[in-house]
């Protein structure tokens, strides 16, 4: 199963927004009483090198995307930069994983052993036209997912038919500072909306919450793994998250703390309030990267991120039997 990459999809949605913010505010204040279609002439943004390197310990093909950014209104496909040298080095064992050019990425496929060991640090090196870019990441631990349960709910104001919501159960291990990216899939489709980006610091949302070594808080276990997709043509009405026959898969990916901060900032950059709310929201900005050029005085702009993850997973089909038990429990029978 190929996992769509949220970081890859979100970066292009951010590109050039800062350039157009002044135009947006001018329209808000100057033309608030009317509506019109407008295609602004934006200044040509400087080309940015993007290295999208989120790899895991899973026994499947690992991919690293290397490409240049495109102008905001350019909808043409992203093109892989050819001729790059891409490798990851285990900084403890010295083992090197060489990534070779594939159709849309540089890839490495495990044979007998997965990439990475929990607790080890890894260095990514990407060399393009004689310039090398590096980043370091540490592979953290992940807890096992104990189970996934379903709750029956009657129709309500937002969902016009009876439905089921899912919840996963897992416990953060003892010891402060573990950080995670929790991914959910419905019938094999990654829940990739910006509002579905689900991170955890220990068992809560941030280091300020004292929830180390405990089950993940309810919001993490439930809210981000139940998709709310609009019913076409019916504003404010949503499809049931799950119905009998649906399958859910939940994965917990370890991320290091720089990776957590990257995703945290990405969440607030892609989930914009719009309209007048933009005046009081976090300013638009490029999300920081952990990639750096080894060349002194380099003028190359670079974006993206490098992370190595251990992964735990659990999947569950909402069978008719499980649905019936959940409905009986809800009805007190």
Secondary structure, DSSP 8 states (H G I E B T S, - for coil): -----HHHHHHHHHTTHHHHHHHHHHHHHHSTT---------------EEEEEEEESSSS-EEEEEEE---TT--S---B-TT-EEEEEETTT--EEEEEE-SSSEEE--SSS-S--TT-EEEEEEEETTEEEEEEEE------EEEEEEEEE---SS-SS-EEEEEEEEB--SSTT-EEEEEEEETTEE--SGGG-EEEETTBSSTTS--TTSB--HIIIIITTS---B-TT-TT-B--SB-TT-EEEEEEEEE-HHHHHHHHHHHHHHS---GGGGGGS--------S-EESSTT----EEEEEEEE-EEEEEEE--HHHHHHHHHHHTT-
